[in-house]
Amino acid sequence: MAQARASEIQPVRADLVDDYDPSRFVESLQQVIRCATVVNDDGTYDETTFDEMAKVLVQRFPLVHQHLERETFNRHGVLLTWRGTKDDLDPIVLMAHQDVVPVEAGTESDWTVPPFSGAVADGRIYGRGALDCKGSLIAILEAVEYMLERDVQIERTVLVVLGHDEEVGGHKGAKVIARELEERGVRPWFVVDEGGSVVVGIITAVDSPVALVGIAEKGYMDVTLTAEGEGGHSSIPPRDTPLVQIADAVAKLDRSPMKPRIGTMAPMLRALSGSMSGVAGRLAGRPEMAAPILTRVFARDNLMNALQRTTMVPTVMSGGEKINVIPQLASAHVNVRIIPGDTIASVTSHIRSVVGPDVHIEVDQDVSWEPSALSSTESDGWRVVTGVIGSIFPNAIISPWVVVGAADARYFEEFSAGVYRFAPFEVDSEAIAGVHATNEFVNVKDAQRAVSFFVRLISAAATTAD
Ligand SMILES: [Zn+2]
């Protein structure tokens, strides 16, 4: 199908959403936070919470449900189709997931307000899922409702994909929807999902806000290391017991990281080079040349280190039950995030060479995946998305990055011209600390901008200027 030429991309109208009432966003978000759409680590969830959320959405967004086609997949995965008048134009896809992670037992009372109350305090809408990812979900639907209220006609079809199990891999929701769309021959012009936002005070040596737009995702691996030995009574211990071997193996892995891949970071460094202070700032504009120094500087910063290489960290260790008995078996789970350029195979052989032949390595293939391909920063889709970001967040430097976590968007990579990860919220270290933890929130002051972002994005991509 036809791609728009650059000349066909519509300019962004700055005055578009002045008359949007942001309290509508706040109320909608509060109501969906109250639906505790929790998916547990084992993939189970309470179906009625998703039914409840579906009801709230019908109530809050009557025109969306009147004008858009609504299909469900595995009962709770939702695909909404807002059909444009020109079906030779490839559609755009806007995504956000409905599910949330549990609140860790025993931490409920640490919250400023109860986690599923959706209460507003200190200018913030608190609640599990506020930022990840119900804020985006509500902003998308508020935007579409707003446009339908004003009778906006679109030429390019807009698809809204609302998965319901992103937090456990998205296998029943977004993955199934993506596969179905691919089979129908849909080839999205671009996809926008979570996986980036406007960060303030997060990137070392950069003072200005930075709009991080994900152009790829790191891969993921769960690895189990096990060591076996004789065991026995601790009064006459042998050397090098299974516990010692495992402790030694994880310590070696910590000291022998995989090699940095500054090339993957290069687009980000070029975007930030003018704004970075210190050594990094002077060298960031020429990342390949300055690689030896930059990689050493970045290795001292946890975020920058995670952006420049595959990381691996032990998360669970076990072995032994009694203080005077040497266990015959010890193990460690190691969680790996793979940077584009490395692969599950290359990581496995690195681990093998580091831990040696006596420690058994097992990769859980069911939950592991390769890093994604890099979406283009030269495409029309990139220009549209970043043009709109720039109009909403004029003070932010726009930078591509490789998302260190995972999102449903990866299921669209193989058949879309560009997959970009960005949620239109400003976040600082406190906001980021709340995600998957205590006191997750979205700022009330972001409501207007978040909805404006999607109105302008849809306008720029799918409508024709007057
Ligand atoms: Zn999420």
Boltz pocket constraint, residues with backbone or C-beta under 6 A from the ligand:
constraints:
  - pocket:
      binder: B
      contacts: [[A, 97], [A, 132], [A, 133], [A, 166], [A, 194], [A, 406]]
      max_distance: 6.0
